[in-house]
Amino acid sequence: MKQRDFLLWLMLVPCLTIKGRYRIWQYMDKNKLTNINIKLVLQLSRLNQEKKQYIYDWYRKKVWQRQFQSIKQCPFIAICDSQYPKYLLYCIDAPICLFYQGDLELLQQPLVAIVGARQATNYGKKILRAWIPYLVKSGLITVSGLALGIDELTHRTTLAAGGKTIGIIGTGLGCTYPKRDDLLQEKVAVNGLLLSEYLPWQGPNRKNFPERNRIIAGLSHVCIVIEAKKRSGSLITAMQALDQNRTVMAVPGRIDEQTSKGTNALILAGATPILVPQQIVLEFKNFY
């Protein structure tokens, strides 16, 4: 089995975690292997004996063969591919495979992640609508998570300005979450790029979204937080961006607004406060 096919097969292995898959990839890469046997997969998985037995039975019965042939027909990029985005390659527990729809070449462009509160205020919306056309005109590609609030407004405003945007979703590409009447997810796939590390038929799961956030942070050169409560997924993304040595910038807000407590706290912790979009563009001056 070719290396990228083996990595795709690993995506099907039940009970195997994101960390487990990445650990297996690291072993293969270090030892320059194209694939490994099931016993070594189980050893590297670090799972308990019950789960190891479950995986072994699943493998022995070959119930995976039909699913494997099915997902091989889906466009995907593997961590061993030359097209795999360089910024993501060295991020924490990088995804070994990403399924995609749209223009994969966007991953080689200057990418700015924009995240924020699901309950976006008029303040956050006003900033996005004023700044994104400037970012688009400057050649930046926006990245966000297609969630409600700041995420979806980032994608919509980018497309309305004639720009390109990348959506990282917490479900498989065959699912749409949350449901929208305007087919925003499909528009992103047609006019930009849609990425997922989940199997095409996988639906939403609470744990998927924090996992998805590390990809948003890892892909991008700069991470912008528009609005965020004191505890939020946006702050998780910002922390992951900091862990991966990315530039984190935050929009300051009123100290009495819940949706500004997170961004103001980020600034106190050392994030760069943004007052004008030109600050964002300047961060990319050495990109090429």
N, C-alpha and C positions, 0 to 999 in steps of 0.2 A: 504494500500500500504506500502511495506517495505521502510525503510528509504532510502536505496541506490536507490531504484526504484523511489522514490519521487524526489530525487536529480537529477536523470537522466531526469525525466519528466520536472523539472525546466529548463533544457537546451533547451527545445522546446518552452518555453513561449516567445512569441514575445515581443519585446520592452524591455525586462528585461535585464539590464546591468550586467556586471561582478561584479560590486560593489553591485548591487541589489541582485544577487544570493548569494554572500558571506554574505551579511547582513541577509538574510533569514536563511542561515545555522547557523550563529552565534546565532540567536534567538532560533532556534531549539535545538542547542547544549546546550545552557545555560538552557533551560527549559526541556531538555531531552525528546524532542518530536520526533516521527518518521515521522510525516507529519503534515501539517496544511491546513486549508480550503482556498478556493480561495479568500475570503474577506480579510483574514490576509495577504495572498501573496500580494494582491494589496496595502494594507496598508503599508507593509514593503518595497514595491518597490520604494516608494517616487516619482512615476511618476505623470505627470499631469493628469487631469481628462479625457482628450480625449484618452490618451494611456491606462488608466485604463479601460475605456469602451471598447476599442478595444480588450484588453486581456480578459475581461469578456465575450464578444460576441464569441471570439475564443474558450474559454473554454466551454461555454454553448452549442455551436453547435457541440462540440466533433470532430472537424476536425482533432484533433491531435492524435486520437487513432491509426490510421494505422501507422503513423510515429513513435509513441512510441513503438509499437510492433516491428517495423523494427530496431530501434536503440538498443532495448534490446538484439538483436542478436549480436551486435558488442561488442567485448571485451572492458571493461572500468573499471576504478578504481575510486571509490568515496572517498570523503574526510573523510567519516565515516569508511572506511575500515582499517584494521590493516596493510595492505600492503602499504598504502599511505605513500610516503616518508616523513620522520620526518623533514627534513630541509625545505621542501615546506609547511608543515602543518601550520607554523606560519608566512609565508611570507605575504606581503601586498596583500589583495584581492586574497587569494589562490583560484585556480580553484576548484569548487565543484566536477567536474568530468573530467577525462582525458581518452580519447579513445586511445588505443594503439595497436601496432603490434610489436611482437618480445618478447624479454626476460625481463619480468617485474622485475625479481630478480636483474637486474643491478642497480635498484634504491637504493638498500641497500649497494652498493659498494662505494668506495671513488671516488667522481665525481669532475672533474675539467672543468669548462666552459672556452672555448677558442673562442673569438670573434675578429672581426677586419674588416678592410676596404673591401668593395666589389671590389674596384680597387686595389687589392693587388700588391705590388711591388716585384721585385726579392728578395729584402732584407727580407720582411716578409715571402715569400715562402721558402727562404733558412733556416730561423730560424725554421719554422714549420717542415720542412723535417729533420732537424738535431735533434730537441728536442723531437718530438712525439715518435719515437721509444724508447727513454729512459723512457718517461712517461709510455708507454705501458709495458715495461719490469719491471717497478716499481709497476705495478698493478693498475694504475689509469685508470678510464674510462673517455673518453672525452665527452663533451656536447657542442653542437653548434646548429645553427639555419637553416642549409641547404640552406643558401643564397649563392649568388655568392661570389667569393673571398676567404677570410680567412676561412669562415664557411665551405664551401664545401671542401677546401683543408684539413681542420682539419679532416673531416670524411674520406676522401679518404686516407690520410696518415695513419690514425689510422688503417683502415682496411688493408692497404698494409703491415703494421707492425705486423699484426696478432692480433690486439687489438679489444676491444669492444667500440662502440660509440653510443651516444644517440642523436637523432635529434628531435628538437622541432619545429614544423612547424606552419605557420600562416594560414593554410587552413585546411579543413577536410581531413581525411585520404584517402578519395576517390579521392582527387585531387593531382596533382603534379605541384608545382610551385617553381622555374622556370622549364620549360621542359628541359630535358637533354637526350642526345643520349645514355649515358651509364647507365641509370636507377639507379642513385645513391640513390635516396630515397628508392627504392625497396631493394637495397643491404643493406642499413642501417637497414631496417625492418627485413631482414633475418638474418643478422650477428650482430645485436645489438638491438636497441629499437627505435621505432618511437612513438612520443607522440603528441597529439593535444587536445585542449579544445574546438574545433569547431566541429559542426555536420558534419558527414562524407561527405555530399554533398556540403558543403560550399566552395566557391572559394576564391581567394585572395581579400583582401580589405586592403586599406592602414592602417587603424587603427589597424588591426590585429597584425601587426609586432611589434609595441611598446608594445602591450599587451603580445605578445609571449615572449618578452625579460625578463619580470619579472619572468617567469617560468624558463628560462635558468639560471638567477641569483639565484632564490630561491632554485633550486634543488642542486646547487653546493656548495661545501665547499670553493672553491677558484675560482675567476674569473680572467682570463688572457686576457689582451687586447694586441694584437700583433701590429696592425696598426690602426689608426683612424684619420679622419679629425677632424677639430675643432668642427663641428656639425655633429654628426653621430649617428646611431642606437647603435653602439658599446659603445659610451659614455653613452647613456641611460641605457644600460645593466649594465655598471659599476656603475652608480649612484644608480640604483636599488639594486645592490649587496651591496653597502655601506649602503644603507637604511636598509638592512636586516642583517647588521653586518657580512657580509662576508669579507674575505680577498680579496682585489683587488690588482693585480700586473700588471705592464705595461712594455713593452719593449721600452727602450729609442731609439730615432732615430735622424736623422739629423735635425737640427733646420730650414733648408731651404726646407724641404720636407713637402708638404701638408698632407701626410698620417702619419706624425709624430707629427703634431701639437696637436692632441687630446691626444696621449699617453704621450707626454712631459708635457702637461697641467695637466694630471692626476697625474703624478709624483710630479709636483710642489704643487698639492693640497693634497699630502700625500700618494698616492699609492706607493707601494713598487716597485722600479725598478728591473727588472730581468736581470741578466747577464748570468746566467747558469741555466739549467733545474733542477739541484739539489736543487735550492732554492724553486722550486715548490713542489718537493717531501717532503722536510722538513716540509712544512705546514701541512702535513698529518700524522706527527709522532704520534699524539695523537688521530687519527681518531677512532681506534678500542677500 
